[in-house]
Amino acid sequence: MKGYMYILECADGSYYTGSTIDLERRITQHQNGEGANHTKKRLPVKLLYYEEYQRIEEAFYREKQVQGWSRKKKVTLIDGEPNLLPELAIAHRDLK
């Protein structure tokens, strides 16, 4: 079953990362306050980015990966600059 990983921007400027099998329906749920607690309290939301996968399990895995990223790294992904992602993954404390 196909799946999607997506990033929403909430009214307060925060990001929400999720996964679903039906992107359009899930965005509608978020907009109607039927989504996650994070988005419910920060309406309206706007879809900024999504990736499509052949299986929902892959989308879920990617969701968990992206959730752990810094805001700067998410912005880089949203802006379509994947070549900059490896540099942002470096733990700068380890470079000393």
C-alpha positions in Angstrom: 0.0 0.0 0.0 1.4 3.4 -1.0 2.4 5.9 1.7 3.4 9.5 2.1 5.7 11.3 4.5 4.7 15.0 4.9 5.7 18.2 6.7 3.1 20.8 7.7 3.6 24.3 8.9 1.3 25.3 11.7 -0.2 28.8 12.3 2.4 29.4 15.0 5.3 28.6 12.6 6.1 25.2 14.0 6.5 22.1 11.8 4.6 18.8 12.1 5.9 15.7 10.4 3.6 12.7 9.7 2.9 9.8 7.5 -0.3 8.5 5.9 -1.8 6.3 3.1 -4.1 9.1 1.9 -2.4 12.5 1.9 -5.4 14.6 0.8 -7.7 13.1 3.4 -5.1 13.4 6.2 -4.5 17.1 5.4 -8.2 17.7 5.6 -8.4 15.9 8.9 -5.6 18.2 10.3 -7.4 21.3 9.0 -10.6 20.2 10.7 -8.9 19.7 14.0 -9.1 15.9 13.7 -5.4 15.4 13.4 -2.6 15.2 16.0 -2.8 17.2 19.2 0.1 19.4 18.0 -1.8 20.6 14.9 -5.2 20.8 16.6 -3.9 23.6 18.8 -2.2 25.4 15.9 -4.7 25.8 13.1 -4.6 26.4 10.2 -1.9 24.2 8.8 -0.2 24.3 5.4 1.4 21.4 3.5 5.0 22.4 2.8 6.5 19.1 1.6 5.8 15.5 0.9 7.5 12.3 -0.3 5.7 9.3 -1.9 6.7 5.7 -1.1 5.6 2.4 -2.5 4.8 1.1 1.0 3.4 2.9 4.1 6.1 1.3 6.2 8.8 3.2 4.2 6.9 6.5 4.7 6.6 5.8 8.5 10.3 5.1 8.7 11.1 8.3 6.9 8.7 10.2 9.2 10.6 9.0 12.2 13.9 9.9 10.6 12.8 13.5 9.7 11.1 14.1 13.1 14.6 13.8 14.7 16.1 16.5 12.4 16.7 20.1 13.4 14.5 22.8 12.0 17.4 24.0 9.8 17.7 20.5 8.2 13.9 20.3 7.6 14.0 23.7 5.9 16.8 22.5 3.7 14.7 19.5 2.7 11.6 21.6 2.1 13.7 24.1 0.0 14.8 21.2 -2.3 18.5 21.4 -1.5 19.3 17.7 -0.6 22.9 18.2 -1.4 23.3 20.3 1.7 21.7 17.6 4.1 24.9 15.7 4.8 26.7 18.8 6.1 23.8 19.5 8.4 24.0 15.9 9.7 27.5 16.5 11.1 27.7 16.9 14.9 29.8 20.0 15.1 30.8 19.2 18.7 32.7 16.2 17.2 34.7 18.5 14.8 36.8 20.0 17.6 
